[in-house]
Amino acid sequence: MITYAAIFAFGCFALAVLMNLWKVLFAEEIADRILALDTMFINAIALMVLYGIALGTGIYFEASMIIAMLGFVSTVAYARFILRGNIIE
């Protein structure tokens, strides 16, 4: 039963990543693109965790933590660049 739930979750998160990619490419405002990129990072983290659960290894959980840190820092840096024009003061 857990196998079917994992396959369903993989499909849902993969579809969510594709919808986020569509929004990144065709959004009208820059704020929508930033939010779509941040959401894409979250969905990528979920896919990595699901893949780690499916394989039964812990290395993918550590990789998902690295992706989470990179996603947060890049979203904050991009938002600061849009608001102020520079990242480091």
N, C-alpha and C positions, 0 to 999 in steps of 0.2 A: 504494500500500500504506500509506503514512503517513497518508493521508486516513482510511482505515478504522480505523487504530489511534487516531487523534485522536478520531473519533466514538465509538469504544468507550470511550476514557478519559473523554470528556465525560459519557457515560451513567453510567459507574461513579462518578465524583465527584459528579454530580448526585444519584444515588441515595444516596450517603454523606451528602450535605448534608441530604437529606430524613430519613434515619434519625437524624441528629444533632438535627434540629429536633424529631422525635418524642420523643427522649430528654430534650431541654430542657423540653418541655411536660409530660411525664408521668413524670418521674423522682421517686422517693420522697425521696431525700436531696439536700441542696444540693451536696454534693461531686460527685455524679454530674452535676448540671446544669453545674457549673463545667467539668468535664472535657469534657462534650459541647460547650459553647461554645468551648472551646479547640480541640477537634478540628474544629469547624465553621469556625473561622478558618483552620486549616491546609488544609481542603478548598477554601475560597474562594480561598486563595492558589494552589492547584494549578489551579483553574479559570481564574484570571486568566492564569497562565503558559501554559496550553494555548491559551487564546484568543489570546494574543500570538503563539504559535508558528503558529497557524492563519492569522492575518492577516499575519504577517511583519513586525510592528512592534515597537519596543522600549519604547513608552510603557507597555504593560501590565506589563512587568517592573518598572518603577519604581513603578507603582501597587501591585503585589504586595508590594514592599518596605515601602511605607507601611502596608499592611494588616497585614503581619507585625509591624511595630513597635507598631501600635495593639493588635493581638491580645495580644502579650506583656504590654504595660503594663496592659491592662484585666484580664487574667487574674491578674496579680500583685496589682493593686489590689483586685480582688474577693475573692481569697483572704485578703489581709491584713484586709479588712473583716470577713470571716466569722470569722477567728481572734481578732482583737483588738478589733473594734468601731470602729476608726478607721483611716484610711488614712495620714495624715500625723501624725508624732509631734512 
